[in-house]
Amino acid sequence: MNPILKSNNYIPDVEARTMPDGKVYLYGSRDNPGDTEFCSTQYQTFSSQDLIHWQDEGTIFNSTDEIYGVNNGLTLGAPDCIYYEGKYYLYYCMYGNRMGVAVSDTPVGPFRNLGNITPADRQSIDPAIFVDDDGTCYYFWGQFHLQGGKLDKDMKTVIPETINSNILTEHEQGFHEGASIRKINGTYYITYTDISRGRASCLAYATSKSPLGPYKKRGIIIDNTGSDSEDWNNHGSIEMFQNNLYVFYHRSSQNSIYNRRVCIEPLSMDSDGNISEVHMTSNGVEDHFPANSPINVRHLSKMRLKLPFNSLIHPMSLMPRDNEEVLSYTKNQDWIQFNRVDLGKKCQKVEIDAASPKPMTVEFWIENNHKIGQITVNPTGSTWNIYKKFAGQIESTSGIHTIWIRFVSKDNAVGRLGDLKDFCFKEE
């Protein structure tokens, strides 16, 4: 389910790579929860054989530990990694537009520094690496305009005469940053962070018959607007796994542009190579939430966003609690959305785990603006950290549905309403 990693793992900017062992590995930056800057000094990777169960492979590179060959303490931005001629090459960027490469015998490191990338070092951010069918390596980098060229055999020198300095630009294709390169059915696909909808919230794609272009923008793959009150950027990749195409992207969380987490959605491609735009979902690559099982609020796919003129009011947001999360700062008429929830064959009851010093009503809606029931929440204590179970009857409903949960004030309560931890539909 989305987000795909446990609540305490904030891994954005992900390059998903299927390596020779058949597993998919996530190579991304790492946000420190609650911080006020993007990224950290570590890369932490995860692997999976099915895109559902993920193994934490630990730290693979750290700019504060001399065993990795870089001990400067600089923050590590978005990376990329490839397998090439028996070795794994991790391309990294650091604050100050530093760019380098590290090498390992395994996809999980430890990676040891080989040196800076010439001439990309100190020019920009966000490396992307691509190995073509003939074994030629290409290196791409850039923000606002994308550069790229052939990589020499030393794996750290971009051959000057091959460099294209304007593969994509912000004013022509909406290119903001975060390029990622794949080849599918003989066509080269660049996915990138797109700012054409006003914020850097989209992943777009462009295609070409040559690795270095010219590229034509084809459309948007996904937009993460609505996942959090403070969502800002998106960065990710597409990857073919077991003959199916997926997009890996990140969402903001916890009312912060920094606490970003990786999600997955399946993609479809038509016979002309067009990728259809997909919406964020709660279930991702899994078909649905099973009936009679509690659903934590961290799996919401969209929420009601704060209005521009309410900038001084704390918006509804997810907040960490133990190993899960709770939805806090709800207000009258706020709502959250969950996709593909199985209500079984005949569901007539719903339960929630909530905390509130005020009375409120929690409503449940499905498609076609149809309300199926509600729960009255009575005060649980004098603070927002005393949780109790509440239950209510719903209209007899079956099958898989999109669920909207709406919060409504009761008895003239104003301001912040109750916190919600999880909910569960139950068959009688």
C-alpha positions in Angstrom: 0.0 0.0 0.0 1.1 3.6 -0.5 3.4 4.9 0.9 5.2 1.6 0.4 7.8 1.8 3.2 7.2 2.0 7.0 6.2 5.3 8.5 9.7 6.1 9.8 11.3 5.9 6.3 11.3 9.1 4.3 12.9 8.1 1.0 12.2 10.6 -1.9 13.8 11.2 -5.3 13.7 7.5 -6.1 15.4 5.7 -9.0 13.9 2.2 -9.1 16.3 -0.3 -10.7 15.8 -3.9 -11.5 19.2 -5.4 -11.0 20.7 -8.8 -12.3 19.4 -10.7 -9.2 15.9 -9.9 -10.4 15.1 -7.7 -7.4 14.0 -4.0 -7.6 16.2 -1.6 -5.6 15.2 1.9 -4.5 18.0 4.5 -4.8 16.8 7.8 -3.3 17.8 10.6 -1.0 16.8 10.4 2.6 14.8 13.1 4.5 15.2 13.5 8.2 11.7 13.6 9.8 10.9 16.9 11.2 13.8 18.6 9.6 13.7 22.0 7.8 16.0 21.0 4.9 15.7 18.5 2.1 17.7 15.3 2.3 20.5 14.2 4.7 24.1 12.9 4.6 23.1 9.2 4.0 21.7 7.0 1.2 19.6 4.1 2.4 18.3 1.5 0.0 15.5 -1.0 0.0 14.9 -4.1 -2.2 11.9 -6.2 -3.2 11.0 -9.2 -5.2 7.3 -8.3 -5.6 7.0 -4.5 -5.1 4.9 -5.2 -2.0 7.4 -6.5 0.6 10.4 -4.3 1.0 13.7 -5.2 2.7 15.7 -2.5 4.4 19.3 -2.9 3.1 20.7 -0.2 5.3 23.0 2.6 4.6 25.0 2.3 1.3 26.8 5.6 1.3 27.4 8.3 3.9 29.3 11.6 3.5 30.3 11.7 7.1 32.0 8.3 7.2 35.5 7.9 5.8 34.9 4.2 4.8 32.9 5.5 1.8 35.8 7.7 0.6 33.9 11.0 1.1 34.1 12.5 4.5 33.0 16.1 3.9 29.6 16.0 5.7 27.8 17.5 2.7 24.1 16.8 2.2 23.4 14.1 -0.4 20.7 14.9 -3.0 19.0 12.6 -5.6 21.2 9.6 -6.8 21.1 7.1 -9.5 22.7 3.6 -9.8 23.5 1.1 -12.6 25.0 -2.2 -13.1 27.8 -2.2 -15.7 30.5 -4.8 -16.5 30.3 -6.6 -13.2 30.2 -3.5 -11.0 27.5 -1.2 -9.5 28.0 2.5 -10.0 26.2 4.9 -7.7 26.0 8.5 -9.0 25.5 11.1 -6.3 25.1 14.8 -6.0 25.8 17.0 -3.0 25.1 20.5 -1.8 27.2 23.0 -3.7 26.3 21.2 -7.0 29.0 18.6 -6.3 28.7 15.5 -8.4 30.5 12.2 -8.1 30.4 8.4 -8.5 31.1 5.5 -6.1 31.5 1.8 -6.9 30.6 -1.5 -5.3 30.5 -5.2 -6.0 26.9 -5.4 -4.8 23.8 -3.4 -5.3 23.7 -2.6 -1.6 27.2 -1.4 -1.2 29.1 -0.2 0.7 29.9 2.1 -2.2 33.4 3.6 -2.3 34.1 6.9 -4.0 35.7 7.0 -7.4 35.8 10.7 -7.8 34.0 13.7 -9.3 32.2 13.8 -12.6 33.9 16.0 -15.2 32.6 18.5 -16.3 29.3 18.1 -14.4 30.8 18.6 -11.0 29.8 22.0 -9.5 27.5 22.7 -12.5 24.1 21.5 -11.2 22.2 18.7 -9.5 20.3 15.4 -10.1 22.4 12.9 -12.0 20.9 10.3 -14.2 22.8 7.4 -15.8 21.8 5.2 -18.7 23.4 2.2 -20.4 22.3 1.6 -24.0 22.0 -1.8 -25.7 25.4 -1.5 -27.3 27.1 -0.9 -23.9 27.5 2.9 -24.3 26.9 4.8 -21.1 25.3 8.3 -21.0 25.2 10.7 -18.1 22.6 13.4 -17.6 22.3 16.2 -15.1 20.7 19.6 -14.6 18.1 21.9 -13.1 15.9 24.2 -15.3 17.8 22.8 -18.4 19.0 19.3 -18.9 22.4 18.4 -20.1 23.8 15.0 -21.2 26.6 13.3 -23.0 28.4 10.0 -23.5 30.4 8.7 -20.5 34.0 7.6 -21.0 35.2 4.2 -19.9 36.4 5.6 -16.6 32.7 6.1 -15.7 33.4 9.6 -14.4 34.2 11.7 -17.5 31.5 13.1 -19.9 33.1 13.3 -23.3 33.0 17.1 -24.1 32.2 16.9 -27.8 29.2 14.7 -27.1 27.4 17.0 -24.7 24.0 18.4 -25.5 23.4 21.4 -23.1 19.7 21.9 -23.8 18.1 18.5 -24.1 15.1 19.8 -22.1 14.4 23.3 -20.8 11.9 24.8 -18.4 10.4 27.3 -20.8 9.8 24.7 -23.6 9.0 21.4 -21.8 8.4 22.5 -18.2 11.7 20.8 -17.1 12.4 21.6 -13.5 14.8 18.9 -12.4 15.1 15.2 -11.7 15.7 13.5 -15.1 15.5 9.7 -15.4 16.2 7.7 -18.5 14.8 4.4 -19.8 14.5 2.7 -23.2 11.3 0.9 -24.0 10.5 -0.8 -27.3 13.4 1.1 -29.0 12.3 4.5 -27.8 14.1 6.6 -25.2 12.0 7.9 -22.4 13.0 10.8 -20.1 10.8 11.3 -17.1 11.3 14.5 -15.1 9.9 16.9 -12.6 7.6 19.2 -14.5 6.5 22.7 -13.3 4.1 23.5 -16.1 1.0 23.3 -13.8 2.5 26.0 -11.6 4.3 23.9 -9.0 6.9 21.2 -9.4 4.3 18.5 -8.5 4.2 16.6 -11.7 6.3 13.8 -13.3 6.2 14.3 -17.1 7.8 12.4 -19.9 9.4 13.1 -23.3 10.6 10.7 -25.9 13.3 10.4 -28.6 14.8 8.0 -31.1 18.3 9.0 -29.7 19.6 9.1 -26.1 20.7 12.7 -26.4 17.6 13.9 -28.3 15.9 15.8 -29.7 13.1 14.9 -27.3 9.4 15.7 -27.7 7.3 16.2 -24.6 4.4 13.6 -24.5 2.5 14.4 -21.4 2.1 14.1 -17.6 2.4 10.7 -15.8 1.3 11.7 -12.3 0.7 14.8 -10.2 1.0 14.6 -6.4 -1.1 17.7 -5.7 -3.5 17.1 -2.9 -1.5 14.5 -1.0 -0.5 17.0 1.8 -1.2 20.6 2.7 2.5 21.5 2.0 3.2 19.4 -1.1 5.7 21.0 -3.3 7.9 18.8 -5.5 7.9 15.4 -7.2 10.8 13.3 -8.3 10.9 9.7 -9.4 11.3 7.2 -12.3 9.5 4.6 -14.4 10.7 1.0 -14.4 9.7 -2.2 -16.1 9.3 -5.1 -13.7 8.2 -8.5 -14.8 6.9 -7.1 -18.0 4.8 -4.4 -16.3 5.5 -0.7 -16.2 5.3 1.3 -13.0 6.0 4.8 -11.8 7.8 5.5 -8.6 7.2 8.9 -7.2 7.1 10.7 -3.8 4.5 12.6 -1.8 4.9 15.1 1.0 3.6 14.3 4.4 2.9 15.7 7.9 2.3 19.3 6.7 6.0 19.5 5.5 7.7 19.8 2.2 10.6 17.8 3.6 9.0 14.6 5.0 8.7 12.9 1.6 7.9 9.3 1.0 8.0 6.9 -2.0 4.8 5.5 -3.6 4.1 3.3 -6.7 1.4 3.2 -9.3 1.0 0.8 -12.2 1.1 2.4 -15.7 -0.4 1.6 -19.0 1.1 2.2 -22.4 -0.7 2.1 -25.8 0.6 0.7 -29.1 2.0 4.2 -30.0 4.1 4.4 -26.8 1.8 6.9 -25.0 1.7 6.6 -21.2 -1.7 7.5 -19.7 -1.7 9.9 -16.7 -2.6 8.1 -13.5 -4.0 9.4 -10.2 -2.5 8.8 -6.8 -4.0 5.9 -5.0 -4.0 4.4 -1.5 -3.4 0.8 -2.7 -0.7 1.4 -5.3 0.3 -2.0 -6.8 -2.0 -4.0 -4.5 -5.5 -4.5 -5.7 -7.5 -3.4 -2.6 -7.7 -3.0 1.1 -9.2 -6.3 2.5 -12.5 -6.4 4.2 -12.7 -6.4 8.0 -9.1 -5.0 8.4 -8.2 -1.7 10.1 -6.8 1.0 7.7 -4.3 3.5 9.1 -4.8 7.1 7.9 -1.3 7.2 6.5 -2.7 5.5 3.4 -4.9 8.4 2.4 -4.5 9.4 -1.3 -5.9 12.9 -1.1 -7.1 15.4 1.4 -8.9 18.7 1.5 -6.3 21.4 1.2 -6.1 24.6 3.1 -7.4 27.7 1.4 -4.8 30.4 0.5 -6.3 33.0 2.9 -6.1 30.6 5.8 -2.4 30.7 6.0 -2.4 31.3 9.7 -4.5 28.3 10.5 -2.8 25.0 11.0 -4.0 22.7 8.3 -5.2 19.1 8.6 -2.1 16.9 8.5 -0.7 13.5 9.3 1.4 13.3 12.4 3.7 10.5 13.7 2.4 8.3 16.6 4.3 5.2 17.6 4.9 3.1 14.5 1.9 4.6 12.6 0.4 8.0 12.1 -2.7 9.9 13.0 -4.6 12.6 11.2 -4.6 15.8 13.3 -5.9 19.3 13.2 -9.1 18.3 11.4 -11.7 21.0 11.1 -15.4 21.3 10.0 -15.9 20.0 6.5 -12.4 18.6 6.1 -12.2 15.3 4.2 -9.7 12.6 3.2 -9.9 9.9 0.5 -9.0 6.2 0.3 -9.1 4.1 -2.9 -10.4 0.5 -3.4 -11.6 -0.4 0.1 -13.3 -3.8 0.2 -16.5 -3.7 2.2 -17.1 -7.4 1.8 -20.4 -9.0 0.9 -22.6 -7.1 3.3 -21.0 -4.5 5.4 -23.3 -2.7 8.0 -20.8 -1.4 10.6 -17.8 0.8 10.8 -15.4 1.5 13.6 -12.8 4.2 14.2 -10.1 4.9 16.7 -10.3 8.6 17.5 -9.2 11.2 20.1 -11.0 14.5 20.8 -11.8 16.9 23.6 -14.8 18.0 21.5 -17.8 16.3 20.1 -17.8 15.7 16.3 -19.4 13.6 13.6 -17.3 11.4 11.3 -19.2 10.7 8.0 -18.5 8.0 5.4 -19.2 8.6 1.7 -18.8 6.5 -1.5 -19.0 7.3 -5.2 -21.8 9.4 -6.7 -21.7 11.6 -3.6 -23.5 9.0 -1.6 -23.3 9.1 2.2 -23.5 5.6 3.7 -23.3 6.4 7.4 -21.7 8.3 10.2 -20.2 7.9 13.7 -20.7 10.3 16.6 -17.5 11.0 18.5 -17.9 12.1 22.1 -15.1 13.8 24.0 -12.4 11.3 25.0 -10.6 13.6 27.4 -9.1 17.0 27.8 -6.4 16.6 25.2 -6.0 15.1 21.7 -3.9 12.1 22.8 -6.5 9.9 24.5 -7.9 7.5 21.9 -11.1 5.5 22.1 -13.0 3.2 19.8 -16.3 4.4 18.3 -18.7 2.5 16.2 -21.7 3.2 14.0 -24.1 1.5 11.6 -23.9 2.2 7.8 -26.2 1.4 5.0 -25.7 -2.2 3.9 -22.9 -1.9 1.3 -20.8 -4.5 -0.6 -17.9 -4.6 -2.9 -14.9 -2.4 -3.5 -15.3 1.4 -3.2 -13.5 4.7 -3.0 -14.1 6.0 0.5 -14.3 9.6 1.6 -14.2 10.4 5.3 -15.6 13.8 6.3 -15.3 15.6 9.6 -18.3 17.7 10.9 -18.5 19.8 14.0 -21.2 19.0 16.6 -22.8 21.1 19.3 -21.4 24.3 17.8 -17.8 23.2 18.3 -15.3 25.5 16.5 -11.7 25.3 15.5 -9.7 22.0 15.7 -11.8 18.8 15.8 -10.7 15.3 16.7 -7.7 13.2 15.6 -8.2 10.0 13.7 -5.9 7.0 13.8 -7.6 4.3 11.7 -11.0 3.0 10.6 -12.4 -0.5 9.8 -15.5 -1.6 7.9 -17.0 -4.8 9.3 -19.4 -7.3 7.9 -22.2 -8.4 10.2 
